[in-house]
C-alpha cells in the first residue's frame, strides 16, 4: 500500500513540476518575471518533495531487505506481514 502511495505521489509531483516549467516558460515569454520567479520557487519546492520520496523509497527497500534477512534466520516479526501487503 505504501509503495503505491509513494508511486502515485511521485507521479503527481512530477506532473506538477512539468506544469511549473510550462508556466515559467510562458511567464518569461510574456516578460512576467514575477510570476516566473514564483513558479521557480514552486518548482524547487516540488523537487525537494521528490527528493524526500526517493529517501523514503530507499529506506523502505532497506527495511524490506532487513526483514527478509531476519525471516530467513527464523526471526518472526509481527509487522512484517502487514508491510509485505
N, C-alpha and C positions, 0 to 999 in steps of 0.2 A: 504494500500500500504506500509506504513512504517513498519507495523508488518511483512509483507512478506520479506521486505528488511532486517530487523533485523534477521529474522529466517534464511535467506539464508547466511547472513554474519556470523552468529553464526556457522552454519554447515561448511562453508568454513574454518573458523578459527579452528574449532575442527579437521578437516581433516589435516590442516597444522600442528597442534600440534602433531598429531599422526605420521605424516611424520617426524617431527623433532626428536621425540623419536626414531623412527626406524633408522634414520641417526646417532643419538647419540650412540645407541647400536652397530651399525655397526662400527663406528669410534673407539669406545672403544675396540671392539673385535680385531680390526686391530692395536691397540695401537697408533691410530692417535688422540692424546689428544687435539691437537689444533683445529681440526675440531669438536671434541666433545664439546669443550668449546663454539665455535661459534654457534653450534646448540642449546646448552643450553641457550645461550643469546637470540637466536631467539625464543625458546620455552617460555621463560619468557616474552618476548615482546608480543607474541600471548596470553598468559594468561592475561596480562594487557588489551588487546583488548577485550577478553571475559568478563572480569570484567566490562569494560565500557559498553558493550552491556547489561549486567544484570542491570546496573544502568539506562540505557535508557528505558529498558522494565518496570522497577519499576516505573519510572517517568510517563511513558505513561499510565500505569494502574491507577495510582493515578489521573492523569488528566482526564481519561475516567470516573472514579468514581465521580470526582467533577462535570464534565459536566452533568452526569446523574442526580445528585442531583439538580443541577441548573435547568435542564429541568423539573424535577418533580415539582419544585416550580413555573414553568411557565416562567422562565427567558429564553429569546431567545438569542442564541449565534450564530453569523454568521459563524464562522469557525467549529462549531460542526458537521455540515452536511458533510463537507469535511473530517473531522477526522474519521468519522464512516465508510467511504468507504475504 
